[in-house]
Amino acid sequence: MGMVAEFREFIQKGNVVDMAVGVIMGAAFGKIVNSVVADVIMPPVGLATGGVDFRDLRVVIGGTPEAPVSVNYGIFIQTLIDFLVIAVCVFFLVKAVNTLRRPSAADAPGPTLDQQLLTEIRDTLKRQAG
C-alpha cells in the first residue's frame, strides 16, 4: 500500500496536473499551427513559387525506378517552415502572457515599516540641519 499512496500523492501535486494540462493544450495548439502552416501560409508560398509543393522536392541519388533512393529536402524545408511558424506563435503567446502578468503601478507594494521610519528620520534630520 505504500507505493500506491506515494503514487496518489505524486499525482495530486499541482505541478503534475499543470504539466498534463500543458501537454494537452500543446497537442491542440500543434494542430492549430499545422493548419495555419498547411492551409494559410503554404498556399500563397506555393503560388509565389509557381505552384511548387515543397513536400515533392527531392533528389534521387540511386536505387531503381520502382524503388528510388532519394534525399527529400522538400520535407525538410516544410518542417523548417513549420518550426518557424510555431516559434513565432509561441513568442507572441509568451509575450501576451507576460504582458498580462506584468504588475501595474497600482499593484506595487508600498514602503515597508522600516523604510517609512528611515524616511521620517531623514526628513527630521534635514529639518534640523537646514
C-alpha positions as semicolon CSV with decimal commas, in nm:
position;residue;x (nm);y (nm);z (nm)
1;M;0,000;0,000;0,000
2;G;0,295;0,237;0,049
3;M;0,368;0,257;-0,323
4;V;0,002;0,324;-0,413
5;A;-0,025;0,601;-0,152
6;E;0,302;0,754;-0,270
7;F;0,181;0,745;-0,633
8;R;-0,152;0,905;-0,536
9;E;0,036;1,183;-0,353
10;F;0,258;1,236;-0,658
11;I;-0,041;1,262;-0,893
12;Q;-0,223;1,503;-0,663
13;K;0,061;1,752;-0,666
14;G;-0,030;2,062;-0,863
15;N;0,270;2,059;-1,094
16;V;0,181;1,715;-1,235
17;V;-0,171;1,827;-1,316
18;D;-0,038;2,152;-1,465
19;M;0,203;1,953;-1,679
20;A;-0,077;1,726;-1,804
21;V;-0,288;2,028;-1,895
22;G;0,012;2,178;-2,073
23;V;0,067;1,863;-2,278
24;I;-0,300;1,850;-2,380
25;M;-0,303;2,221;-2,469
26;G;0,025;2,178;-2,657
27;A;-0,122;1,900;-2,869
28;A;-0,425;2,114;-2,954
29;F;-0,201;2,415;-3,025
30;G;0,012;2,197;-3,254
31;K;-0,295;2,110;-3,460
32;I;-0,383;2,478;-3,492
33;V;-0,030;2,569;-3,602
34;N;-0,019;2,281;-3,851
35;S;-0,344;2,408;-4,000
36;V;-0,211;2,764;-4,018
37;V;0,101;2,644;-4,199
38;A;-0,072;2,398;-4,434
39;D;-0,390;2,592;-4,507
40;V;-0,294;2,960;-4,472
41;I;0,080;3,009;-4,522
42;M;0,182;2,741;-4,771
43;P;-0,080;2,806;-5,044
44;P;0,044;3,164;-5,106
45;V;0,406;3,046;-5,083
46;G;0,331;2,772;-5,334
47;L;0,159;3,024;-5,560
48;A;0,456;3,261;-5,535
49;T;0,695;2,978;-5,626
50;G;0,490;2,871;-5,928
51;G;0,280;2,601;-5,763
52;V;0,574;2,408;-5,617
53;D;0,475;2,174;-5,337
54;F;0,774;2,160;-5,107
55;R;0,693;1,805;-4,998
56;D;0,753;1,685;-5,354
57;L;1,105;1,833;-5,379
58;R;1,370;1,560;-5,376
59;V;1,693;1,449;-5,536
60;V;1,714;1,087;-5,647
61;I;2,058;0,951;-5,560
62;G;2,019;0,589;-5,661
63;G;1,802;0,284;-5,647
64;T;1,570;0,158;-5,916
65;P;1,280;0,336;-6,089
66;E;1,041;0,123;-5,884
67;A;1,220;0,193;-5,555
68;P;1,426;0,511;-5,585
69;V;1,656;0,626;-5,307
70;S;1,614;1,000;-5,264
71;V;1,703;1,290;-5,042
72;N;1,370;1,455;-4,957
73;Y;1,487;1,810;-4,894
74;G;1,140;1,950;-4,958
75;I;1,005;1,778;-4,648
76;F;1,292;1,934;-4,455
77;I;1,201;2,280;-4,589
78;Q;0,836;2,221;-4,493
79;T;0,938;2,111;-4,142
80;L;1,164;2,416;-4,110
81;I;0,875;2,646;-4,205
82;D;0,651;2,466;-3,955
83;F;0,912;2,519;-3,684
84;L;0,950;2,890;-3,762
85;V;0,574;2,946;-3,753
86;I;0,548;2,758;-3,423
87;A;0,838;2,961;-3,280
88;V;0,672;3,289;-3,381
89;C;0,337;3,179;-3,237
90;V;0,496;3,073;-2,908
91;F;0,690;3,402;-2,893
92;F;0,372;3,607;-2,929
93;L;0,187;3,382;-2,683
94;V;0,459;3,422;-2,418
95;K;0,476;3,795;-2,487
96;A;0,099;3,826;-2,436
97;V;0,108;3,623;-2,114
98;N;0,398;3,829;-1,980
99;T;0,207;4,150;-2,060
100;L;-0,093;4,022;-1,868
101;R;0,124;3,917;-1,573
102;R;0,321;4,241;-1,555
103;P;0,221;4,414;-1,230
104;S;0,077;4,760;-1,265
105;A;0,195;5,061;-1,068
106;A;-0,119;5,043;-0,854
107;D;-0,031;4,687;-0,752
108;A;0,319;4,783;-0,640
109;P;0,363;4,736;-0,267
110;G;0,417;5,049;-0,060
111;P;0,723;5,113;0,152
112;T;0,785;4,880;0,442
113;L;0,767;4,999;0,803
114;D;1,147;5,020;0,815
115;Q;1,152;5,233;0,502
116;Q;0,884;5,465;0,642
117;L;1,078;5,509;0,967
118;L;1,403;5,578;0,781
119;T;1,225;5,834;0,564
120;E;1,089;6,009;0,873
121;I;1,435;6,011;1,033
122;R;1,588;6,152;0,713
123;D;1,325;6,423;0,689
124;T;1,368;6,515;1,057
125;L;1,748;6,540;1,017
126;K;1,706;6,760;0,709
127;R;1,473;6,995;0,901
128;Q;1,713;7,017;1,195
129;A;2,015;7,081;0,970
130;G;1,855;7,334;0,743
